[in-house]
Structures are given as C-alpha cells and as structure tokens.
Amino acid sequence: MRPTITAFANSPDEGAGQARDMRLRWAFEEVGLPYDVRLVSFREMKQPAHLALHPFGQIPTYEEGNLALFESGTIILHVAERNPGLLPDDANGRARAIMWIFAALSTVEPPIVEYDQADLVERDKPWFGQRLPMLQERIRVRLGQLSAHLGDADWLDGDFSAGDLMMVTVLRRLHGSGLIEEFPNIAAYVARGEARPAYSRAFAAQLAVFTAASSD
C-alpha cells in the first residue's frame, strides 16, 4: 500500500520548497518509495477529519494502512528505518544519523523559526529593529557550532543520511537572509543537498502544486 501524505493546497512559501512536506517528499525520493499526496486547505487543516490525524492542525501527516503519523522527523525516521538509503548499516552510524535528525529539529531549527516568525508578524512593531539583531546572533551561534563540526566534510557523519536531509531542509529556511553565506562550508553543504537528484525531484513535485494552484 502506498503511503499518503498531506500538504498545503496553497503553500505560503509560494513554491520555495520550505513547507515541511518537502522533507517527506525528499525522503521518499531518496529511497525510491512511491507515495500519494492529499492537498488540504488551511480551513480543512482545522476540521475534525484532519485533527484526527494531526491534533495541532498542521501538515504533513502520513497514512499507511492503519498507521497514521504526524511530525516530519517522526515520519522521516519511520521511512528511513524501513527502507535502505537513509541510515547507515552499522548500529553506531544509525544512532548518530538519528542524533542529527534530532539536532536539526531541536537545536538548529528553533532559533531559525523564531527569526522567520518575527520577520513575518513583528516587522511593523516598534521593537522589531532591536529584536532582529538578537535573533540573528542566536542563529549565528548555532551556525558557527555547526560549521566547526562540519569542517571540510561533505556530510555530517560519513555518507549522506536522514540527518543531512533534515539539516539541509532546516538550513534552507535561511535562504535570502544572508546568514548562511557567512559560513562558506555550510553554504556549500546546503548546495550539495540541493544538488542531489532526489532533492530535485521532490522540489519539482512540490513546486508543481504551487504552479497548479496559481493558475486556477
């Protein structure tokens, strides 16, 4: 049975590949797993049918048979554990790859999301000019730490893994901010992720949804 995921019918990122279903699409493409997509509107996301899948009324969700999951990290880990290509074969390598999934979501993403939200909803507030440098500095601290770990390696821990997939999608949220470019090895790392054929296929699939919605 093909898994079904949910995605925005009208994504607020306007086809930039930032919505979290992009993470799932990329994972499916990396392991060669066919999948279906059910598009939901913002109104539908808050209705009982969707809330039964995702109690917080967000996307993405994952359904396969009698299994329903939410949270992109959980879904990617589920896919990676059941399909070769996203986790190393050795137990220690697998543990470290999973560690980087959690690091991307728990350590690197929170200050980036806070920065995004402030730029979106606080730009007209009198405190925004003072708050923005503080938010940017929090991100620089994390990027500096990540840059020091990455060094001149291609990926976070040996070969490309689900940890890299998650980290790259988190870091892509900074496109246009100028912050990534302050750390050339991280900028190159993100570019390597975006150059993977599986990423290109996933991006094209998500972009097609926005293009179709825009033409209606």
N, C-alpha and C positions, 0 to 999 in steps of 0.2 A: 504494500500500500504506500502510495506517495504521500509524504508529509505535506501539510498545508500550513502556510504562514499567513499572518495578516500584515498589511502595510497600509500606509496612508493613501487614500484615494486622491487627495490633493496635498502633496507634501509641502510643508512650509519652507523646505530648503531649496525649492524650485529646481530640482534635478541635480543638485550639487553632490549627491551621494552621502549626505550627512545623516539621514534618518537611520534608525537602528536596524531596520530590516536589511540594510546594506550589509551588515555584518553576517547575517544569516545567509544571504544570497552568495556572498563570497565564500563562506564555509562550504556550502553545497557545491559550488563550482570547483573548489579545490579537491573535494573527494569524489566528484562525479556523481552526485546524488540528485536525481530529478525531484522537482518539488512543484507544488502549486501555490498560487497566491490568491488570497481573498482580500480585496481592497475594501477599506472601511472609511467612512467619513468621520469627522470629529463628533458629529451628533451620535452616530452609531457606536462610537467608542464608549459612550457613557450610558448606553442602553443595557438592559439586563442580559441580553444574549452575549454581548462582548464582555461584560463584567463577570460573567460566569467563567470566562477564560482568563481574564486579567482583572483582578479585583481593583486595581488602581486606574483602570480605564485607559491604558496606553497600548502601544504596539512596540515590538512584534509579539505575536503568540505563535505557538507551534502545536499542531494536532497531528497525531498519527495513531490510527486505531482508537483505542480507549485511553491514550495518553494525551494530556494537554499540559503544556508548559508555558510559562512566561519568564521574562528576564533574558536578555540576549546572551549573557555569559553562561547561564544555565543551559540554554539551547545549544550554543556552540560546543560546550563541553559534552553534552549528550551526543551530538553528531560526531564529534571527534573521537569519542570513546568507542563508537560503533562502526566507524569507517576508517580505513587506513588513509594516511596522508597528512594528518594534522597533529599527531602526537608521536613522539619517538617510540621505538620498540622497547627500549630498556626502561625499567621501572623508575630509576632515578631521573632520567631525562624526561619521562612523562610527568613526574612530580614537579620538576622545575618549569615545564611548559605550562602546567596548570597554575603554578605560582604566578607566572607572568600574566595570565588571564586576570587573576585577582588583583595584581598590582596595577594593571591598566585601569580596571574599573574602580578600585578602592583608593588608590593613591594618586594616580595621574589625572584621571578624568574629573574628580570633584572640583578642583580649582578652575579647570577649563570650562565646565558647565556654569559655575558661578560667574565667571567672566562673560560668557555668552549671554546669560540671563540679564546681567547688569547692563550690557550694551543694548539689549533688546528693550528692556522695560524701565530702565533708570536714566536713560540718556538725557531726558528733559528735567531731571531733578537737580536741585542746587548743589547737592553733594557729589554729583557724578564725577566732576573734574578732580576731586580729591580722592575719590574711591578707586578710580580706574588704575592709577599707578600702583596702588597696593595690590590689586587683583593681578596685574601683570607681573609684579615681582614674585608673587606666590607661584605663578606658573614658571617663571624663570628659575626659581629654586629647584622645582621638580625636573625641568628640562636639563638643568646643569647636572643634577644627580644621574639622570638617565644617560646623558651624553658621556659622563665619566665611566659608567658601566659599559656602554656600547663600544667606546673606543673606535677602533678601525674595523670592527667586525661587521659582517653583513647583517647578522640577525642577533637576537638577544642571547641565545644559548644554542650554539651549533647551527643546525639546519632550521629553515623556516618552520614555524609551528603555529598552533592556535594562539599561543601567547603573542606572537608577532602580528597575527591577523587582528587580534583585539587591540593591541597597542597602536598599530597604524591607523585603525579606524578612529580611535580616540584622538590621536595627534592631528588627524585631518581636520578636526573641528577648528584648528588654529589657522587654517588657510586664510590668507588675507589680513591676518593680524600683524605680520612681520616678526612674530616671536620665534617661529620655527627657524627662520633664516639666520637668527643669531647663533645657531648651533649647527654648523655645516654637516656634521656627521649624522645628526638627527634628520635634517632636511634630505640628505641622501638616502637614509634609511626609509623614510616615508616614500620617496620616489621609487625605491626598489619594490616596495609593496605594491604601489600603484602600477608598476610595470609588469606585474605578474599577469599572465593570460587569464587566469581565473578571476582576478580582480576586474579586468577589462570587461569580461562577460557579465559579471554581476552589476557593474556600473551601468552598462548599456541597458540591462533589464530594468533597473530602477529608473533610469532616465526616460525610457520608453513610456513609463506610467505617467510621468510629468508631461511629456510631449503630447500624449493622448488626451490628458485632462485639459491641457492648454488649448487644444484645437476644438474642443467641444463648444 
